[in-house]
């Protein structure tokens, strides 16, 4: 009886009409999701594949080299093509793997963590630079910053419907907003920071520059602090959103200055506290160490009684930060620890433009939304016309790293445009300690850990 049922089921599955209906349903759902309804003509190709077969769509079978004409080889070739198609589909529409190269999100995400990022959460962003080498980002493998894409062809920004909206405290992956211009020999340095320090002409004359489209800029991961319409302010290192204190993540940490007795300066004490050697700086003259601590580790050190003094760092000197802190204007006396208030724009929002608030939104108006702007005789010109207001075309976000004193985030370069957002960080699937050798380098306690 069971064999007869299985045989009947197999017969139905192998029926070409069943295959046609199943493939057509999947394809139609995909087209409706994409919103490109002209692609429904592709149903004609699907019908030909399963029923009429007027065209040999697997044309490569006739062109395989000698020695590959047997059934096993051709089936293997077909399987490889299908696997590549599935991999590209998953990478573009559903999920993609990324690695964590810096400590800006420690202890939430650590250097050596490999994470899975859901593109379905906020809706997958369709590729904007189609002429690119598959499975590469912005550089060719094993080359020194040689581009893996051709930017002459650019598609407009389009995001498909997703499952959720971006919420406060979400950990997101996005393209670095200031990554449009890169110094070829110094890709790890911010071009805009260097131009503020040394002048634009000096940098352009001295270095060769690379220009990258939105989806080919470096990938960053941070925590969402402000969503469109929020007012964000930071007081003594703690963020307030619409005057409400942020929900502190478990991995939130700040830098502390710690006076350590000379007999405890052995590195084993830092290993015991699980403090990365990359995060430690020391003034050997007075034995004062600086390193980041979570609230839990701070109290562990405080209660141990081993240390002479421990003080949390806080920058209260705005003059020192005027060229480093967004919006890089002396009219804003902000530091990384005392910042704002700053309003996060939303799509369709209209603001009155003044000389006072223009530094906050100039980069949005020009770099992200493609307008020319200049000020003459206290009048603001946009695309050659005097304007007193501006209406934003996109939503924007304010993000910060959990390692608050070691994070390159919105405090240093401003807002994240919606077209830069890639997806939501969901899970750590592998974690390797780069200071250890195999097998001690595997952090088993972080494997398959959800990201909050």
C-alpha positions in Angstrom: 0.0 0.0 0.0 2.8 2.4 0.9 4.8 1.5 -2.2 1.8 2.1 -4.3 1.2 5.5 -2.7 4.9 6.5 -3.1 4.8 5.4 -6.7 1.7 7.5 -7.4 3.3 10.6 -5.6 6.4 10.2 -7.7 4.3 10.0 -10.9 2.6 13.2 -10.0 5.8 15.0 -9.2 7.4 13.9 -12.5 4.4 14.9 -14.5 5.4 17.8 -16.8 2.2 19.7 -16.1 2.8 19.5 -12.4 6.4 20.8 -12.9 5.0 23.6 -15.1 2.5 24.7 -12.6 5.0 24.6 -9.7 7.7 26.5 -11.6 5.2 29.0 -12.9 3.8 29.7 -9.4 7.3 30.3 -8.0 8.3 32.5 -10.9 5.1 34.5 -10.7 5.5 35.1 -7.0 9.1 36.3 -7.6 8.0 38.7 -10.4 5.2 40.2 -8.2 7.7 40.6 -5.4 10.2 42.3 -7.8 7.5 44.6 -9.2 8.8 44.2 -12.8 5.6 42.9 -14.4 7.1 42.7 -17.9 9.1 39.7 -16.6 5.8 37.7 -16.7 6.6 37.1 -20.3 9.2 34.7 -18.9 6.3 32.3 -18.3 6.5 31.6 -22.1 10.1 30.3 -21.6 9.0 28.1 -18.6 6.2 26.6 -20.7 8.6 25.8 -23.5 11.1 24.2 -21.0 8.5 21.8 -19.6 6.0 21.2 -22.5 6.7 22.4 -26.1 10.5 22.3 -26.0 10.9 24.2 -29.3 14.2 25.7 -28.1 17.1 23.9 -26.6 17.7 26.1 -23.6 20.6 24.0 -22.4 22.5 24.8 -25.5 25.9 24.3 -23.8 25.4 20.5 -24.0 26.2 20.6 -27.7 29.3 22.7 -27.1 31.0 20.7 -24.4 34.6 19.7 -25.2 35.4 16.2 -26.2 35.5 13.9 -23.3 32.6 15.6 -21.5 29.8 14.4 -23.7 28.9 11.5 -21.5 25.8 11.7 -19.3 27.6 12.0 -15.9 29.7 14.9 -17.1 26.8 16.8 -18.6 24.6 16.2 -15.5 27.5 17.5 -13.3 27.9 20.6 -15.5 24.1 21.2 -15.1 24.4 20.7 -11.3 27.2 23.3 -11.1 25.2 25.8 -13.0 22.2 25.3 -10.8 24.3 25.6 -7.7 25.8 28.9 -8.9 22.3 30.2 -9.7 21.0 29.2 -6.2 24.1 30.7 -4.5 23.6 34.0 -6.4 19.9 34.1 -5.6 20.5 33.5 -1.9 23.2 36.1 -1.8 21.1 38.8 -3.5 17.7 38.1 -2.0 17.9 36.2 1.2 21.1 36.0 3.3 24.8 36.6 3.0 27.9 36.0 5.2 30.2 38.7 6.5 33.2 38.8 8.7 34.0 41.3 11.5 37.4 42.9 11.0 37.4 45.6 13.7 36.5 46.0 17.4 33.9 48.7 17.0 31.0 46.4 18.1 32.8 44.5 20.8 31.6 42.8 23.0 28.5 42.3 21.0 30.5 41.3 17.9 34.2 40.5 18.2 37.0 40.6 15.7 37.0 37.2 14.0 33.3 36.7 14.2 31.6 35.5 11.0 28.0 36.6 10.8 24.9 35.8 8.8 23.0 38.9 7.5 19.4 38.7 6.6 18.5 40.7 3.5 14.9 39.6 3.7 14.4 41.4 7.1 14.3 44.9 5.6 13.8 43.8 2.0 16.7 43.0 -0.4 18.3 45.9 -2.2 18.6 45.0 -5.9 22.2 45.3 -7.3 23.0 48.8 -8.4 26.3 47.9 -10.1 25.5 45.0 -12.5 29.0 44.8 -14.2 30.8 43.1 -11.4 32.7 39.8 -10.8 30.4 37.4 -9.0 31.1 36.7 -5.3 33.5 39.6 -5.0 32.7 43.0 -3.3 34.9 45.9 -4.5 38.3 44.5 -5.1 39.7 41.6 -7.0 41.0 38.6 -4.9 44.7 38.6 -4.3 45.2 42.1 -5.8 46.1 45.4 -4.2 42.9 47.4 -4.4 42.1 46.5 -8.1 38.4 47.1 -8.6 36.3 44.1 -9.3 33.5 46.1 -11.0 32.9 48.6 -13.8 30.9 51.6 -12.5 30.0 53.1 -15.9 26.6 51.3 -15.8 24.5 52.1 -12.8 20.9 51.0 -12.0 18.6 53.1 -9.8 18.1 52.2 -6.2 15.2 49.8 -5.6 14.4 47.8 -2.4 11.9 44.9 -2.4 9.3 44.6 0.3 10.8 43.0 3.5 9.5 41.3 6.6 10.2 44.1 9.1 11.0 47.8 9.4 14.3 49.0 10.9 13.9 49.4 14.7 15.8 51.0 17.5 18.8 48.8 18.7 18.8 46.7 15.5 22.3 45.6 14.5 22.6 46.4 10.8 25.1 46.0 8.0 25.5 48.9 5.5 27.8 50.5 3.0 30.1 53.0 4.5 28.6 56.4 3.6 32.0 58.2 3.3 33.3 55.4 1.2 32.5 57.0 -2.2 36.1 58.2 -2.5 39.1 56.1 -1.4 42.8 56.7 -1.4 44.2 53.8 -3.4 47.4 53.4 -1.3 45.5 54.0 2.0 42.1 52.3 1.7 41.8 52.0 5.5 42.0 55.8 5.9 39.0 58.1 5.5 39.6 60.4 2.5 37.4 63.1 3.9 39.2 63.1 7.3 42.5 63.5 5.5 41.2 66.3 3.4 40.0 68.2 6.5 43.5 67.8 8.0 45.7 68.5 5.0 43.4 70.1 2.4 41.6 68.6 -0.6 44.2 69.8 -3.2 47.1 68.3 -1.3 45.4 64.9 -1.1 44.4 64.9 -4.7 47.9 65.9 -5.9 49.7 63.3 -3.7 47.5 60.2 -4.0 45.6 58.3 -6.7 41.9 58.1 -5.8 39.3 55.5 -6.4 35.5 56.2 -6.7 33.0 53.6 -5.6 29.2 53.5 -6.2 26.9 52.9 -3.3 26.8 49.1 -3.3 30.5 48.8 -3.7 31.6 50.8 -0.7 33.0 49.0 2.3 30.7 47.1 4.6 30.1 48.4 8.1 28.1 47.0 11.0 26.6 49.2 13.8 23.6 49.5 16.1 20.7 51.7 15.1 20.3 54.5 17.6 18.0 56.9 15.8 15.4 56.1 13.1 13.7 58.7 10.8 12.0 61.4 12.8 14.0 60.9 16.0 16.0 63.4 17.9 19.2 62.0 19.2 21.4 63.4 21.9 24.4 61.9 23.7 25.2 62.9 27.3 28.3 61.6 29.1 28.4 58.7 26.6 24.8 57.6 26.9 22.4 58.1 24.0 19.0 59.6 24.5 16.4 59.2 21.8 13.5 61.6 22.0 14.7 62.4 25.5 14.4 58.7 26.5 17.7 56.9 27.5 18.7 54.1 25.1 18.3 50.5 26.0 21.8 49.5 26.9 23.0 46.4 25.0 24.8 43.8 27.1 28.0 44.4 25.1 28.1 48.2 25.6 31.5 49.3 26.7 33.5 52.5 27.2 37.2 53.2 27.6 38.6 53.5 31.1 41.9 54.8 32.4 43.3 52.3 35.0 46.2 52.8 37.3 47.8 49.4 37.7 50.4 48.5 40.4 53.8 47.5 38.9 53.6 43.9 40.1 50.3 43.4 38.1 51.5 44.6 34.7 52.0 41.0 33.4 49.8 40.4 30.4 48.2 37.4 32.1 45.9 39.8 34.1 44.4 41.1 30.8 43.9 37.5 29.6 42.1 36.7 32.8 39.8 39.7 32.2 39.4 38.6 28.6 40.6 42.0 27.3 42.0 41.9 23.8 45.6 43.0 23.5 44.6 45.1 20.4 42.4 47.3 22.7 45.1 48.1 25.3 47.2 51.2 25.3 49.6 52.2 28.1 51.5 55.2 29.3 54.7 53.5 30.6 55.8 56.6 32.4 53.0 56.5 35.0 51.7 52.9 34.5 48.2 54.1 33.4 46.5 51.7 31.1 43.5 52.4 28.8 41.1 49.8 27.6 37.4 49.2 27.1 35.2 47.6 29.7 31.5 46.6 29.9 29.6 47.5 33.0 30.0 44.0 34.3 33.8 44.0 33.9 34.1 47.4 35.3 32.5 46.2 38.6 34.6 43.1 38.5 37.8 45.2 38.4 36.4 47.7 41.0 35.5 44.9 43.4 38.8 43.1 43.0 40.8 45.8 44.8 43.8 45.1 42.7 43.9 48.5 41.0 44.8 51.8 42.4 42.3 53.9 40.4 39.8 53.4 37.5 38.2 56.4 35.7 35.8 56.3 32.7 37.1 58.5 29.9 34.9 61.4 28.7 35.8 64.0 26.1 34.5 67.4 27.1 36.8 69.5 24.8 34.8 70.5 21.7 37.7 72.6 20.3 39.8 69.4 20.0 36.9 67.6 18.2 35.8 70.3 15.8 37.6 68.8 12.8 36.8 65.2 13.8 33.2 65.2 14.9 30.3 65.6 12.4 29.3 68.2 11.2 32.9 69.5 11.4 31.8 73.1 12.2 32.9 75.3 15.1 29.3 76.3 15.5 28.6 72.9 17.0 30.4 72.4 20.3 30.0 68.6 20.3 32.3 65.7 21.2 31.9 61.9 20.9 30.6 61.8 24.5 28.4 64.9 24.5 26.7 65.2 21.1 23.6 66.8 19.7 20.7 67.2 19.8 20.4 66.2 16.1 17.3 65.5 14.2 17.2 62.4 11.9 15.5 63.2 8.5 12.7 61.1 7.0 11.5 60.9 3.4 9.2 63.7 2.5 10.2 65.8 5.5 10.7 69.6 4.6 13.1 71.8 6.6 13.8 75.5 6.5 17.4 75.9 5.5 19.6 78.3 7.4 23.3 79.0 7.6 23.2 77.4 11.1 21.6 74.0 10.2 23.1 73.7 6.7 26.3 71.9 7.9 24.1 69.1 9.3 22.3 68.4 6.0 24.7 69.6 3.3 26.2 66.1 2.6 22.7 64.6 2.4 21.6 67.3 -0.1 24.7 66.9 -2.3 26.4 63.5 -2.0 23.3 61.3 -1.2 20.6 63.1 -3.1 22.5 64.5 -6.0 22.2 68.3 -5.8 24.6 71.1 -6.2 24.7 73.6 -3.4 26.5 76.8 -2.5 26.1 79.9 -0.3 26.4 83.4 -1.6 25.5 86.7 0.2 23.9 84.6 3.0 21.6 83.0 0.4 21.5 79.2 -0.2 21.5 78.1 -3.8 20.4 74.6 -4.8 20.9 73.6 -8.4 21.3 77.3 -9.2 18.2 78.5 -7.5 17.7 80.3 -4.2 16.0 77.9 -1.8 14.7 78.5 1.7 13.5 74.9 2.2 14.5 71.4 1.3 12.4 68.2 1.1 14.3 65.0 1.7 14.1 62.1 -0.8 15.1 59.3 1.5 15.0 58.0 5.1 18.1 58.3 7.2 19.5 56.6 10.3 21.9 57.5 13.1 24.1 54.5 14.2 26.8 53.8 16.8 29.1 51.0 17.7 28.7 49.3 21.1 32.4 49.9 21.7 31.7 53.6 22.1 35.2 55.0 22.3 36.5 52.8 19.5 33.9 53.1 16.8 33.8 55.0 13.5 30.1 55.8 13.4 27.5 58.5 12.8 29.2 60.8 15.3 32.2 61.0 12.9 30.5 61.1 9.5 26.7 61.7 9.9 23.7 59.8 8.7 23.2 56.4 7.0 21.0 56.8 3.9 18.4 54.1 3.3 19.9 53.1 0.0 23.2 52.1 1.8 21.5 49.6 4.1 22.2 45.9 3.2 20.5 43.9 6.0 20.1 42.9 9.6 22.8 40.9 11.4 21.1 37.8 12.7 23.6 35.2 13.9 27.3 34.4 14.5 27.9 31.1 12.7 31.7 30.9 13.3 34.1 32.8 15.6 37.9 32.6 15.4 40.3 34.3 17.8 43.1 35.6 15.6 45.6 35.7 18.5 45.4 32.0 19.0 46.3 29.0 16.9 44.1 26.0 15.9 42.2 24.5 17.7 42.4 27.0 20.6 41.3 29.8 18.2 37.8 28.5 17.9 35.4 30.3 20.2 32.9 27.5 20.7 30.7 29.6 23.1 30.0 32.1 20.3 29.0 29.5 17.6 25.4 29.8 16.3 24.8 32.7 18.7 22.0 35.1 17.9 22.8 38.8 17.6 20.8 41.2 19.9 
